[in-house]
Amino acid sequence: MDDAARRKLANLLGLGVRGRMVVVGVEQVRMAATKNKLAFAIVAPDASKNSLDKVLPLLNARRVRYAESLGADELGAAVGRQSTAAVGIVDSRLARGIRALVEGAEAARETRVEPTPNRRKV
């Protein structure tokens, strides 16, 4: 994910916190997933193994889509904390926008086209 997409994702998560459209932290994400209130989640890939073991199996069991895009410090800074392992998006419209941003950035990274050499037309 490039820097512009990271900043946009952080801004959207900050907006979600101010609008109470997201939940922050492993326990809050677990509670929202258990109550079927979670639309999407962002999980820090560098979070502790214990935190990941608590949240990832539940997200998979509840079929909640998630992305591992921001580190714990970066994710925490986006939501006004020092660091956090997980943020859950409970608003479906915000989740749709964040999912499109994250998946679009991943797709763009995977489908980079190599430049073709200049060929003369005969």
Buried (B, 14 or more C-beta within 10 A) or exposed (E): BEEEBBEBBBEBBBBBBEEEBBBBBBEBBBBBBEEEEBBBBBBBEBBEEEBBEBBBEBBEEBEBBBBBBBBBBBBBBBBEBEBBBBBBBBBEEBBEBBBEBBEEBBEEEEEEEEEEEEEEEE
